[in-house]
Each structure stands twice: as structure tokens, then as C-alpha cells.
Amino acid sequence: MSARMTISAAMLLAGQGLFATQAIAAAQSCGTALNEFREIVRTETSMGHVAQTNQTGGSVEIARIEGLCRSGRNTEALAALKALQRRMGFR
């Protein structure tokens, strides 16, 4: 293998590692946002500010958003979470 090919291969592999690291970080930020919102909904429900039916519907939607987050679709997951927060009156 020529030196140019070796360097190109090394850069490609390093780049894939970087993208994998970024994907993990993105998924963690998405997961963090979901966990924070879950806790807010639980707290507000326990204080009587959110109806139990709304909390149940929100939990189903959060589970769907969590699937997006786990599949690496962070931008979509965060957009869906913001939409859910608006529908539930939190933002």
C-alpha cells in the first residue's frame, strides 16, 4: 500500500471514530433531555398540575421519541420532544 493510501485509510478510520463519538454524544444529550422532561412531567403530575391521562399520553409519546433517539436520529427526536412539550403546555 502506498503512503498516500495508508494516510487516506487512517484519516477515514479516524473520521469514522469521530462520527461515532459524535453520535454517542448526541444520543446522550437526547437521552438527557428526555429524562429531564420525564421527571418534570412526573413532578407536575404528582402536584396535580397535569392530568393523569395527559401524563399517560405523554409517556407513550416519550417512548416513541426515545426510539428516535436510540436510532441516532437526535435532531428529529429533539424536535419531537419540543413539539410534545408545547402540546403539553410546558414550553
N, C-alpha and C positions, 0 to 999 in steps of 0.2 A: 504494500500500500504506500502511495506517495505521501510525502509530508503534508501536502495540501489536503489530501483525502483524510489523513489522520486528524488534522486540525478541524476540518469540517465535521467529521464524525464526533469529535469531542465537543464541539460547540453545539451540535444538535442534541446530544445526550444531556449536556448541561442545561440547555434550554428546556428540555422536557422535564428535568428535575425542578426547574424554576416554575414551570407551569403547574406541575403537581403541587408544589409548595403553595403557590397562589390559590389553587383550587381548594386545598385544605383550609387555608386561612379564610377564604370566602365562605366555605361551608360552616366554619366555626362562628363567623360573625353572623351568619344567617341563623344558625342554631341558637346563638346567644340572644338575638332579637326575639326569636320565638319563645324561648324560655322566659325572658323578661315579660313578654306580653301575657303568657300563660299565668304567671304569678300575679300580674296586675288584675287579670280577669278573675282569678280565684279570690283575691283580696276584696275586690269590689263586689263580687257575688256574696261573700261572707258578711259584708257590711250591709247588704240589701240594696245596693245601687244598681245591680244588674240582675235581671230576672233569670231564674234557673233555666228556662227554655232558651234564652239568648246565650247563656253560657254553654249549654249543650250544643247548640248550633255552631257556636264559635269554636268549640273543641273539635268538632268534625272538620270544620274548615282549616283549623290549625294543623290537623293531621295531614290533610291534603297538601298544605303548604310545606310541611316538613318533608314530604316525599319529594317535592321540587328541590328543596334544599339539599337533601341527601344525594340527589342525582346530579348535583353540581350546577343547577340552574338558579344560582344565587340571585341574579337580577330579577328574574321572574318571581322568585319566592318573596323577596323583599317588597316588590310591587304589590303582590297579592296580599301580603301582610298589611301594608299601608292601606289598601282598599278595605280590608276587613276591619281595621281599626277605625276608619271613617264610618263604615256602616254601623259599627257598634257604638259610635259616638265618643271614641277615645282621642281622635285627632282631627 
